[in-house]
Amino acid sequence: MSNIEQTLSIIKPDAIERNLENQIKEIFKNKGFKIIKEKKIQIEKSEAEKFYKVHETKPFYNDLCEYLSSGPILAMVLEKENAVLKNRELMGATNPEDASEGTIRKKYGISIDKNSVHGSDSVENAKIEIEFFFKD
């Protein structure tokens, strides 16, 4: 029985700034993800604060919110079997220095903050995050 899931992926401002959207989208497609929806937007810091509310108590929270709202982002809904886990594997570790070869963050990430991509960390959060960007 297949376990088709959807997950949210965000191509972050650092990657957009470097015109990496198409390369990153190709990586997803080559790994069997379907891009169901996508939209390029710039969010306000207040929206980033809502989006990252789960990290509110962490020391990096403010920087994270500043960063996500610092430029355009590309929000996408990816679909595939076990999409949440497969996307996290493909993204690599949060810190690009710790990410495995062949992962998006190893290839494109600049720093722990500017790590080029975001992906949902659970099926539950994927639903919440998709709803956040694609309410329609």
LINMO-V968194 format. One record per helix or strand of 2 or more residues. SS is the DSSP state (H for helix, E for strand). FROM is the first residue (numbers start at 0). TO is the last residue. Records with the same first field share a line. If there is no record, write none. Layout:
BEGIN
SS: FROM-TO ; FROM-TO
END
This chain:
BEGIN
E: 3-10 ; 33-40 ; 72-80 ; 116-118
H: 12-16 ; 20-29 ; 44-50 ; 52-54 ; 60-67 ; 82-90 ; 95-97 ; 103-107 ; 122-132
END
